[in-house]
């Protein structure tokens, strides 16, 4: 696998994990029982903690990518296996 392919796959995994991690720990004004300022959405998060979420996203995405890389390099699952599985699912 070339480094550009690996970087592209990691980029895609990172964004998917980010969107999975974003809702964790979010509290809105309605959840906290406070009044939102005029012009602000009451469902907007009070403290989004984006820095922590980026760190967790990077950790989880790195683990998922490492697992995918090991599966690819050591050929635990081949393209023929995937084709056979796809044929069984259809």
N, C-alpha and C positions, 0 to 999 in steps of 0.2 A: 504494500500500500504506500503510495507516495505521500509526502508530507502535506501536499495541498489537499489531497483527498481526505487525509486524516483530520486536517484543520476544518474542512467543510463539514465533515460528519460531526466533529466536536461542536462546531458552531450550531448546527441544527439541534443536537441533543441539549446543548446549553439553553437555547431558547425554549424548547419544549419543557424542560425542567423548571425554568423561570416561571412560566405561566402556570405550572402546577404548584409552585411554592408561593406565589403571590397572595393567595387568599388566607394563608396560615397566620393566625394571630392578629387579624385585622379587627379593630373595634371602631364602629361608626359612632356618631353623636347619639343616635337613637339607642345603641347598645350601652353607651356610657351614661345615658340619662342627662346629657347636657344639651343646651340649645345651640344650634349652629348659627354662625354669624349671618347677617343678611347677605344674600347673594351666593352663599355657599350651599352645596348639596348636603342635606342631612345624612345621606348615605356614604359620604366621603370619609375615608379613614382619618382618625384623629392623629395617629402616629404610624405612618406606613412602614417604618424600619427597613428602608430599601437597602441600606448597606449590609445589614445582617442577612437579608434575603439573597443578596448577590453572593455573599460568602457561602451560604448554604447551597445555593444553586451551583456554584463552582465545584464544591466538594462532591455533591451528588452527581453532577454531570461528569466529573472526572472518574468517579467510580463506575458509572454506567459505560463510559467510553472505554475504560480499561477492560471491563468485562467483554465488550464487543470486540476489542482489539485482540484479546486472548483467544476468543472463539474463532476469529478470522485467521490469526497467525498459526494456531495449532490445528486448524481445520476440524474442529469439533462438530461443526455443521457445514456441509458443503452445499453448493448450488443445486446439486442433484437431490439432496435431502429436502431442500426447500421446494423444489419442483414436485417431488413426490407428495410432500405434505399439502401443497397447493392443490394437487390433483385429488387428494382424499377429501379436501374441504369443499370442493365444487360439487 
